[in-house]
Amino acid sequence: MIDQTFGSGNVFADLGFEDAEEMQLRAHLTHQIYSIIKQRELTQSKAAEILGLAQPDVSALMNGKFVSFSVDRLLKLLVRLNQDVEIVVRPAPKSRSSGRVSVSRKAKVVTA
C-alpha cells in the first residue's frame, strides 16, 4: 500500500511558508501576467517597454521568480497590460473556518 498525502491547495502552506497566502496570490498574479504576454506573443523587450520594467525583470516573471514583486506592483503591471483588476470582498461560506484569496481571469468575449 502506498502512503498518500493530500495537499491543502496551497503548495506554499504545504511547504511551511509563513506568508503562504500572499505567496500563492503573487504566484497567481504572475501567472496571469505570463499568460497575457504569451497570448499577445510579446517579446520580453516589448513586454518590458509596456510594463515599464527592465528586460531581466520580465525574464524573472516569465520564469516564475516573483518573490521581489509585491502584490501591489503585480496589480499595477496587470493594469499596464490593459487589464481591469477587480477586488471583491465577501463573507466566506460557513463550511470553511477562514477566508481565502483567489485570482481568476475572465476571458474577453469578442463578437464579429
N, C-alpha and C positions, 0 to 999 in steps of 0.2 A: 504494500500500500504506500502511496506517495503522500507525503505531507504537503498540504497546500496552505498558503497564507494569502488571504484576500486583502487587497489594498483598500484604502479609505476613499480613493478617488482623487487624492492629492498626494502625489509622489513626494513632495517636499515635506509634508507632515509625516508620511511613512518613513522618511529618512531622518526625522527628528529635528528639522529646522524650526527654530523659534518663530520666525516670521513666515511660516509656510503659506498662509493665506495670501499675503502680499506677493510672495514669490510666484505663486500659482497665477495670480492676477497679471503680474508682469509678463509671465510666460505666455498667457493667452493674448495679451495686447501685442506682444512681439510677434506672435504667430499671425495675427491679423495684418500687421504691417508687412510681414514677409509675403503673405498671400496676395496682398494688393500689388506689391512690387512685381511679383511673379506674374500675376494676371495681366498687368499692364506691359509686361515684357520690358521693364526699365533696366538699363544698365545700373550698376552701383554708382557710377559717376552721375548719371541723370537723377537717380533717386537722392543722392547726396545734395544735389542742387535744389531739388524740390523741398527736401526736408530741412535744409539749412545745416547740414552736418558735413563733417569730413568723410571722405570715402571709406577710410578704415572703420569709422563708427557704423556706417551702413553694413560693411562686411561683418562686423561683430554681431549686429542684429540679425543678419541673414544666417549666421551660424549659431543662433540661439544664445548668444552671450549678452544677456540683458541686465546683469547684476548692477552695472554702473548707471542704468537708466531708471529714474523714478517713475512711478505711476503717472504723475503729472506730466512729465516730459514725454512719455509714450502717448498720452492722450493728445498732447499738442502735435506730435508727429502725425497722428491719425487725422487731425484737423487739416494739417498741411497737405495731406493726401486727399483732401476734399471729401472727408467723411464727416457725417454728423455723429456726434457721440452723445448718447442719452444715458443718464444715470437715473435709475428707478429704485426707490426705497419702499419696501413693503414688508409687512409682518411675515415672519417665517411660519410655515404650517406647524400645527401642534404636534405633528408626527416627528419633528426634529427638535432637538434640545437647544440648538443655537442657529444663528443666521449663517449665511454664506454669501460669497461674492462670485458672480458668474459673468462671463462675457459671451455675447452672441453677435452674429453678424447677419443682418438681413440683406439678402441679395437684391440688387436693384432690378426692378422689372422694366424691361424696355419693350414697348409695343411699336409695331411698324405703322 
